[in-house]
Amino acid sequence: MRDDRSKPAAGVLERNARRHDAAAEAILTLARYWEEHPSPMPVGTVLGIARHHRVQALMLRARAAGMRHKGPRKR
């Protein structure tokens, strides 16, 4: 039997999701700036990193809502 304390509270997951959203926004703002100025890294890489943060935020919110992937069951 699992203890409820073994999983993070929904508030913790939501806070982390907001942090990932903020990171994605900051990265996209930087990408917009680099459209007009010389970029030290390929724009595709920057957009990939932003996409990663968006996906992480989505996954964290899904976990907080109780929607989980159908992985191996723990007994």
C-alpha distances in whole Angstrom, upper triangle without the diagonal:
4,7,10,12,11,13,17,18,20,23,23,23,26,27,27,28,31,32,32,34,36,37,38,40,42,42,43,46,47,47,50,52,52,53,57,57,56,53,51,49,49,48,46,43,43,42,39,38,38,36,34,33,33,31,28,29,28,25,24,25,23,20,20,21,18,20,18,20,19,18,16,13,10,8
4,6,9,7,9,13,14,17,20,19,19,22,24,23,25,28,28,28,31,33,33,34,37,38,38,40,42,43,44,46,48,48,50,53,53,53,49,48,45,45,45,42,40,40,39,36,35,35,33,30,30,30,28,25,25,25,22,20,21,20,17,17,18,15,18,16,18,18,17,16,13,10,9
4,5,6,8,11,12,15,18,17,18,21,22,22,23,26,27,27,30,32,32,33,36,37,38,39,42,43,43,46,47,48,50,53,52,52,49,48,45,46,45,43,40,40,39,37,35,35,33,31,29,30,28,25,25,25,22,20,21,20,17,16,18,16,18,18,20,20,19,19,16,13,13
4,5,6,8,9,11,14,14,14,17,19,19,20,23,24,25,27,29,29,31,33,34,35,37,39,40,41,43,45,45,47,50,50,50,47,46,43,44,42,41,39,38,37,35,33,32,31,28,27,27,25,23,22,22,20,17,18,17,14,13,15,13,16,16,19,20,19,19,17,15,15
4,5,7,8,12,13,12,14,17,17,18,20,22,22,23,26,27,28,30,32,33,34,36,38,38,40,42,43,44,46,49,49,49,45,44,42,43,41,40,38,36,36,34,32,31,31,28,26,27,25,22,22,22,20,17,18,18,15,14,16,15,18,18,20,21,21,21,19,16,17
4,7,9,12,14,13,13,17,18,17,19,22,22,23,25,27,27,29,31,32,33,35,37,37,38,41,42,43,45,48,47,47,43,42,40,40,40,38,35,35,34,32,30,30,29,26,24,25,24,20,21,21,18,16,18,18,14,14,16,15,17,16,18,19,18,18,16,13,15
4,7,9,12,10,10,13,15,14,16,19,19,19,22,24,24,25,28,29,30,31,34,34,35,38,39,40,42,45,44,44,41,40,38,38,37,35,33,32,31,29,27,27,26,23,21,22,20,17,17,18,15,12,14,14,10,10,13,11,14,13,15,17,16,17,15,14,16
4,6,8,6,7,10,11,11,13,15,16,17,19,21,21,23,25,26,27,29,31,32,33,35,37,37,39,42,42,42,38,38,36,36,35,33,31,30,29,27,25,24,24,21,19,20,19,15,15,16,14,10,12,13,10,9,12,12,14,14,17,19,18,20,19,17,19
4,5,5,7,9,10,11,13,15,16,17,19,20,22,23,25,26,28,29,31,32,33,35,37,38,40,42,42,43,40,39,37,37,36,35,33,31,30,29,26,25,25,23,20,20,20,17,15,16,15,11,11,13,10,8,11,11,14,15,18,20,21,22,21,20,22
4,5,5,6,9,10,10,12,14,15,16,18,20,21,22,24,26,27,29,30,31,33,35,36,37,40,41,41,38,38,36,36,34,33,31,29,28,27,25,23,23,21,18,18,17,15,13,13,12,9,8,10,8,5,8,9,12,13,17,20,20,22,21,21,23
4,5,5,6,9,10,11,12,14,15,16,18,20,21,23,24,26,27,29,30,32,33,35,36,39,39,40,37,37,35,35,33,33,31,29,28,27,25,23,23,21,18,18,18,16,13,14,14,11,10,13,11,8,11,13,15,17,20,23,24,26,25,24,26
4,5,5,6,9,10,11,13,14,15,17,19,20,21,23,25,26,27,29,30,32,33,35,38,37,38,35,34,33,33,32,31,29,27,26,25,22,21,21,19,16,17,17,14,12,14,13,9,10,13,11,9,12,14,16,16,19,22,22,24,24,23,25
4,5,5,6,9,10,11,12,14,15,17,18,20,21,23,24,26,27,29,30,32,33,36,36,36,33,33,31,31,29,28,26,25,24,22,20,19,18,16,14,14,14,10,9,10,9,6,7,9,8,6,10,11,13,13,16,19,20,22,22,21,24
4,5,5,6,9,10,10,12,14,15,16,18,20,21,22,24,26,27,29,30,32,34,35,35,32,32,31,31,29,28,26,24,23,22,20,18,18,17,14,13,13,11,8,10,10,7,6,10,9,7,10,12,14,15,18,21,22,25,25,25,27
4,5,5,6,9,10,11,12,14,15,17,19,20,21,23,24,26,27,29,31,33,33,34,31,31,29,30,28,28,26,23,23,22,19,18,18,17,13,14,15,12,9,12,13,9,10,13,13,11,14,16,17,18,21,24,25,27,27,27,29
4,5,5,6,9,10,11,12,14,15,17,18,20,21,23,25,26,27,29,31,31,32,29,28,27,27,25,25,23,21,20,19,16,15,16,14,10,12,12,9,7,11,11,7,9,12,12,11,14,16,17,17,19,22,22,25,25,25,28
4,5,5,6,9,10,11,12,14,15,17,18,20,21,23,25,26,27,30,30,31,28,28,26,26,24,23,21,19,18,17,15,13,13,12,9,9,9,7,4,7,8,6,7,10,10,10,12,15,15,15,17,21,22,25,25,25,29
4,5,5,6,9,10,10,12,14,15,16,18,20,21,23,24,26,28,29,30,27,27,26,26,24,23,22,19,18,18,16,13,14,14,10,10,12,10,7,10,12,10,9,13,14,13,15,18,18,19,21,25,25,28,29,29,32
4,5,5,6,9,10,11,12,14,15,17,18,20,21,23,25,27,27,28,25,24,23,24,22,22,20,17,17,17,14,12,14,13,9,10,12,10,8,12,13,11,12,15,16,15,17,20,20,20,22,26,26,29,30,29,33
4,5,5,6,9,10,11,12,14,15,16,18,20,21,23,25,25,26,23,23,21,21,19,19,17,15,14,14,11,9,10,9,5,7,9,7,5,9,11,9,11,14,15,15,17,19,19,19,20,24,24,27,28,28,32
4,5,5,6,9,10,11,12,14,15,17,19,20,21,24,24,25,23,23,21,21,19,19,18,15,14,14,12,9,10,10,7,6,9,9,6,9,12,11,11,14,16,15,17,20,19,20,21,25,26,29,30,31,34
4,5,5,6,9,10,11,12,14,15,17,18,20,22,23,24,21,22,20,21,19,19,18,15,14,15,13,10,12,12,9,9,13,12,10,13,15,14,14,18,19,18,20,23,23,23,25,29,29,32,33,33,37
4,5,5,6,9,10,11,12,14,15,17,19,21,21,21,19,19,17,18,16,16,15,12,12,13,9,7,10,10,7,9,12,11,10,13,15,14,16,19,19,20,22,24,24,24,24,28,28,31,33,33,36
4,5,5,6,9,10,10,12,14,15,17,19,20,20,18,18,16,16,14,14,13,10,9,10,8,5,7,8,5,6,10,10,9,12,14,14,15,18,19,20,22,24,23,23,23,27,27,31,32,33,37
4,5,5,6,9,10,11,12,14,15,18,19,20,18,19,17,18,15,16,15,12,11,13,11,8,10,12,9,9,13,13,12,14,17,17,17,20,22,22,23,26,25,26,26,30,31,34,35,36,40
4,6,5,6,9,10,11,12,15,16,16,18,15,16,16,16,14,16,14,11,11,13,11,9,12,13,11,12,15,15,14,17,19,19,20,23,24,24,26,28,28,28,29,32,33,36,37,38,41
4,5,5,6,9,10,10,13,15,15,16,13,13,12,13,10,12,11,7,8,10,8,6,10,11,9,11,14,14,14,17,19,19,20,23,24,25,27,29,28,28,28,31,31,35,36,37,41
4,5,5,6,9,10,11,13,14,15,13,15,13,13,10,11,11,8,7,10,9,7,9,12,11,11,14,16,15,17,20,20,21,23,25,25,27,29,28,28,28,32,32,36,38,39,42
4,5,5,6,9,10,12,13,15,13,15,14,15,12,14,14,10,11,14,13,10,13,15,14,14,18,19,18,20,23,23,23,26,28,28,29,32,31,31,32,35,36,39,41,42,45
4,5,5,6,9,11,10,12,10,11,11,12,10,13,12,9,10,13,12,10,14,16,14,16,19,19,19,22,24,24,25,28,29,29,31,34,33,32,33,36,36,39,41,42,46
4,5,5,6,9,10,11,8,11,10,10,7,9,10,7,7,11,11,9,12,15,14,15,18,19,19,21,24,24,25,27,29,30,31,34,32,32,32,35,35,39,41,42,46
4,5,5,7,9,11,10,13,13,13,9,12,13,10,10,14,14,12,15,17,17,17,20,22,21,23,26,26,27,29,31,32,33,35,34,34,34,37,38,41,43,45,48
4,5,6,6,9,9,12,12,13,11,14,15,12,13,16,16,14,17,20,19,20,23,24,24,26,28,29,29,32,34,34,35,38,37,37,37,40,41,44,46,47,51
4,5,5,6,5,9,9,10,8,12,12,10,12,15,15,14,17,19,19,20,23,24,24,26,29,29,30,32,34,35,36,39,37,37,37,40,40,43,46,47,50
4,6,8,8,11,11,11,8,12,13,11,12,16,16,15,18,20,20,21,23,25,25,27,29,31,31,33,35,36,37,39,38,38,37,40,41,44,46,48,51
4,7,9,12,14,13,12,15,17,15,16,19,20,19,21,24,24,24,27,29,28,30,33,34,34,36,38,39,40,43,41,41,41,44,44,48,50,51,55
4,6,10,12,12,12,15,16,14,16,19,19,19,22,24,24,25,28,29,29,31,33,34,35,37,39,39,41,43,42,42,41,45,45,48,50,51,55
4,7,9,10,11,14,15,14,16,19,19,19,22,23,24,25,28,29,30,32,33,34,36,38,39,40,42,44,42,42,41,44,44,47,49,50,54
4,5,7,8,11,11,10,13,15,15,16,18,20,20,22,24,25,26,28,30,31,32,34,36,37,39,40,39,38,37,41,40,43,46,47,50
4,7,9,12,11,10,14,15,15,16,19,20,20,23,25,25,26,29,30,31,33,35,36,37,39,40,39,38,37,40,40,42,45,46,49
4,6,9,7,7,11,12,12,14,16,17,18,20,22,22,24,26,27,28,30,32,33,34,36,38,36,35,34,37,36,39,42,42,46
4,5,5,7,9,10,11,13,15,16,18,19,20,22,24,25,26,28,30,31,32,34,36,37,35,34,33,36,35,38,41,42,46
4,5,5,6,9,10,11,12,14,16,17,18,20,21,23,24,26,27,29,30,32,33,35,33,32,31,34,34,37,40,41,45
4,5,5,6,9,10,10,12,15,15,16,18,20,21,22,24,26,27,29,30,32,33,31,30,28,31,31,34,37,39,42
4,5,5,6,9,10,11,13,14,15,17,19,20,21,23,25,26,27,29,31,32,30,28,27,30,30,33,35,37,40
4,5,5,6,9,10,11,13,14,16,17,19,20,22,23,25,26,28,29,31,29,28,27,31,30,33,36,37,41
4,5,5,6,9,10,11,12,14,15,17,18,20,21,23,24,26,27,29,27,26,25,29,29,32,35,36,40
4,5,5,6,9,10,11,12,14,15,16,18,20,21,23,24,26,27,25,24,23,26,26,29,31,33,37
4,5,5,7,9,10,11,13,14,15,17,19,20,21,23,25,26,24,23,23,26,25,28,31,32,36
4,5,5,6,9,10,11,13,14,16,17,19,20,21,23,25,23,23,23,26,26,29,31,33,36
4,5,5,6,9,10,11,12,14,15,17,18,20,21,23,21,20,20,23,23,27,29,30,34
4,5,5,6,9,10,11,12,14,15,16,18,20,21,19,18,18,21,21,24,26,27,31
4,5,5,6,9,10,11,12,14,15,17,18,20,19,18,18,22,22,25,27,28,32
4,5,5,6,9,10,11,12,14,16,17,19,17,17,17,21,22,25,27,28,32
4,5,5,6,9,10,10,12,14,15,17,15,14,14,18,18,22,24,25,29
4,5,5,6,9,10,11,12,14,15,14,13,14,17,18,21,22,23,27
4,6,5,6,9,10,11,12,14,14,14,15,19,20,23,24,25,28
4,6,5,6,9,10,11,12,11,12,13,16,18,21,22,24,27
4,5,5,6,9,10,11,9,9,10,13,14,18,19,20,23
4,5,5,6,9,10,10,10,12,15,16,19,19,20,23
4,5,5,6,9,9,10,13,16,18,21,21,22,25
4,5,5,6,5,7,9,13,15,18,18,19,22
4,5,5,5,6,9,12,13,16,16,16,19
4,5,8,9,13,15,17,19,18,19,21
4,6,9,12,15,17,19,19,19,22
4,6,10,12,14,16,15,16,18
4,7,9,12,15,14,16,19
4,6,8,11,11,13,16
4,6,9,11,13,16
4,7,8,11,14
4,6,9,12
4,6,9
4,6
4
